[in-house]
Amino acid sequence: MNAVANDRCGRPFPRGVRHTRRRRRDARGGYLYVAVLFTALIVAGAVATALSLDTARIKSHSAAMDRESAIRLAESELHRVSIQLSTDPYWREDLTNAAVSAWINYGAMAGAANAAARFSVRDDDGDLSDELFDDLQVIAHARFGSAQAAVSVELETGFAPLDWLRYGVTTFDDLECHDGATLVSERPVQVFDDCRTNSIGYLTTATLECSGTIGFPVRGDIAVSSVAAPVFDVVARYQQNGTEIPYDALSTYDGVRAIALSVLSANSNPYGETDPNGIYWIDAEGQDVRIVNARLVATLAIRNADRVYLNGALAWEAPGDSGAILVTDAEIRFDAIEPTLDETTLGANFNPPATPYRGFDANLTFSDRIPTEFRGIVYTTDNLLVRPTVDGAPLTLTGLILCRDLKLYHNLFVRSYDEVLTHVPFGFADPQPLRFKSGTFRRVDTL
């Protein structure tokens, strides 16, 4: 017997009603299932999207960090290479222009397995070893993680003073004091070998640095010297930057070609074309050259002379930042130097408008008296001799003396010339130190 379903009041349901409500309940349950399913899918998609975006951000951040690390590593390599070149005197011979070095692994120091760098050095003329003072370009290429980067900078030289410039006198061999001659130097004196005398002589200086015997009294401290020989041709440096005075254009004075009774400067050259920097050079063709009774605001570079004589009254100073008054490969002799350049006696004007004395005192008369003065560096690869002055006063030089043997037959007083330590003369700059040239640091293509 089939049971009949009743409503809550006990009345039987109308026919067909029970089945309809059950179907509606079944349909509502299906809708809920689908809704939950779609919601779950949406949530899953959102989570997947979020994970994907987060992964992309992580990868992008990691790549950016690698790029920054690669740049920093390349910059560090530039600094390392510049220091290496500055401390290695043979790098120009050991390296090849534009050649790329082997990779240097910095993984342990940089904290990445794929951290390495390499470099290349380039000279504009394609030859690293032809000129010690050529500027150069260094390119550093680094890799770090997934990234690579390259940076470059130009390095310049010729800004640091040679050690010679700290001394008043430097001899590449001996210092000799004859006939009781004395040397007084406000700056230290360095002697490669011996300090000799054939009679009593004296040296007064803050410090004498001498590696050989000392044969005369020294007023000052004594230390061992370490005189460095020239590593480049000083005379050639000035010759390359100067204007030639032909040897046969010089006047003749006592039978010798000479710069005499004249003014030589950047604006005055009675022997040819003027040089805007006041630097002149002469090829003496194996003959003597004399500089006598003249005023010079100039550097003279004299090659191939037998001897260079300095006589009479001379008012001679270095032009601009040249630093030097005389550089030569010949023997230099200071002999019979007079105290005053007297225009009346000599019949010449030594302070014309083109080259006023002290920069302001000029005229066209022949009545001035200009004191003898030597202000600048005197350099020779040969010997330098000082003989008695006309009035017996010490020969005075404000500057530096650099020579092979310094032979004194008369008293010499060398005053300090410290401006060459801050305004380094190009002919006496140290080619070894290097520094970054301002404004040349930039990103470049990898090697």
Secondary structure, DSSP 8 states (H G I E B T S, - for coil): -----B-TTS-B--TTHHHHHHHHHHHHHHHHHHHHHHHHHHHHHHHHHHHHHHHHHHHHHHHHHHHHHHHHHHHHHHHHHHHHHHH-TTHHHHS-TT-B---EE-HHHHTSTT-EEEEEEE-TTS-SSS-TT--EEEEEEEEETTEEEEEEEEEE-S-EE-GGGG-SEEESS-EEE-TT-EEEESS-EEESS-EEESS--EEEEEEEEESS-B-S-EEEEEE-------SS-HHHHHHHTSEE--GGGSEEETTEEEEESSEESSS--TTS---TT-EEEEE-TTS-EEEEEEEEESEEEEES-SEEEEEEEEEEE--TT--EEEEESSEEEEEEE-SEEEHHHHT--SS-TTS-BTTTB--S-S--EEE-EEEEEEEESS-EEE---SS---EEEEEEEEES-EEESS-EEEE--THHHHS--GGGEESS--EE-TT--EEE---
